[in-house]
């Protein structure tokens, strides 16, 4: 996701509030948690922060650098406080694959000694491959692998609580496996169903459901990169709805602009189901409940 001009303003505003937004609620505004407070994990987004919190429980302090839906990882600029949090962390979790490059910049600038988990690297996917989708937190087998790595790292950092981490990790893995099972259960009814997207955010979920993405690649790439969509490509995308080629539009509601608004309107005018998705956790949800709602909503739209 790259910010449109409107969203860049929101990103700048969010960066100004970062001193109070990133830390836990009981931290002083001017100081980051110290290593003496216990095991410290810093995640690039609240998606990975939620996963780490589920595994670490009360024994781990987790900071999510980006937890504001208006903030864009591609244009994020770290504050002094964030640099301090990274420098004192025991474990860092980044998405990788070009999504949150600010994390590597922080690692290099702070000379932190923390272990860094790069989720794209853990996924085994080729980030240099044409059409690579960086949104690997929508790929549940990758999340299972990440959980195992977090458990191993926390157990090494804090062996006294290793049994707790492993128990929590097993419970979380079982929940993610239930998501994988849900995709498999839904797939016979959704396989081959035409779908349109604004960005490739939910791509791994759609692949698992066997959906046929009929969106012109030039359209979703332009939206993701924040570049102009040619009139011809935009028309091809709009025609997907009027011609009945797709059952649903899976719409990244964190990125808006003139072209995406036209696509949304075209879907609504044609009576095509619109399923909103996000890149960060909605307020009041954890990773599993969020992803379960995504699976349910997309499967319901594609199986109509």
Residue, then its C-alpha position, 0 to 999 in steps of 0.5 A: x500500500x502506498x499513500x495517496x496525497x490525501x493519505x500522506x497528510x494523514x500519515x504525517x499527522x499520525x507520525x506527529x502523534x507517534x510518541x504516544x501511539x506506539x508504546x504501552x499505555x503505562x509508559x511515560x511519554x518521553x521514555x521507552x520501556x527498558x530492557x529491565x522491564x522484561x522481554x521486549x518485542x517490537x513489531x513493525x505493525x500491530x498484525x505481528x504485534x498481536x501474534x507476538x502478544x498471544x504467544x508472549x502473554x504477560x511475560x512479554x512487552x510488545x510494541x507495534x510501531x504502526x497501529x494506525x490505519x492511516x499510517x503507510x509503512x512505505x512512507x513511515x518515518x521513525x521518531x526518536x522514541x521508536x529508535x530507542x524502543x528498537x535499540x532496547x528490544x530483545x526481538x524484532x519482527x518485520x514483514x520484509x519483502x519491501x513492505x516495511x523497509x523502515x525496520x531495516x533502517x532502524x536496525x542499521x541505525x540503532x545497531x541493535x543486538x536483537x534477533x530480527x524475524x523477517x516474515x517474508x524470509x520465513x515464508x520461503x517465497x521469492x521476494x524478487x519474483x515477478x508479481x510477488x505479493x508482500x502481504x504474507x500475513x494473509x498466508x496462514x501457513x506462513x503465520x504457522x511458521x512465524x509462530x514457531x520461530x517466535x516461540x523458539x526465540x522467546x524461549x531462548x531469550x527467557x528460558x524460565x518461561x519457555x513452557x508458557x511460550x510453547x503452550x501459548x504457541x501451540x494454542x495459537x497454532x491450533x487457531x491458525x490451523x482452524x483458519x486453514x481448515x475453514x479455507x479448505x472447507x469453503x474452497x469447493x464453493x468458491x473455486x473459480x469464482x471471479x473476483x476483483x481487487x483494488x490491491x493484492x492485499x488479500x491475494x493469499x486468501x483468494x488463492x486459498x479459496x481458489x478464486x479467479x482474480x480477473x482484475x487487470x494487473x496494471x490496475x492493482x499495481x498502479x493503485x498499490x504504487x500510488x501511480x495513475x491508472x490509464x483510462x483504458x485500464x480503468x475502463x477494463x476494470x469497470x467493465x468487470x462489474x457491468x458484464x457480470x465477470x466477478x461475484x465480488x470486489x475485495x476492497x482495501x478500505x485503507x487506500x482510497x482515491x478517485x479510481x478506487x472510488x469509481x470501482x467501488x461505485x461500479x460494483x455497487x451499481x451492478x449489485x456485486x458484493x463488496x468485501x472490505x479488507x485492511x492491512x492492519x488490525x481493526x480496533x478491538x480485534x486480534x489476529x485470529x478474529x480478524x482473519x476469521x471475519x475475512x475468510x467468512x466474508x470473502x467466502x460468503x461473497x464468492x459462493x453466492 
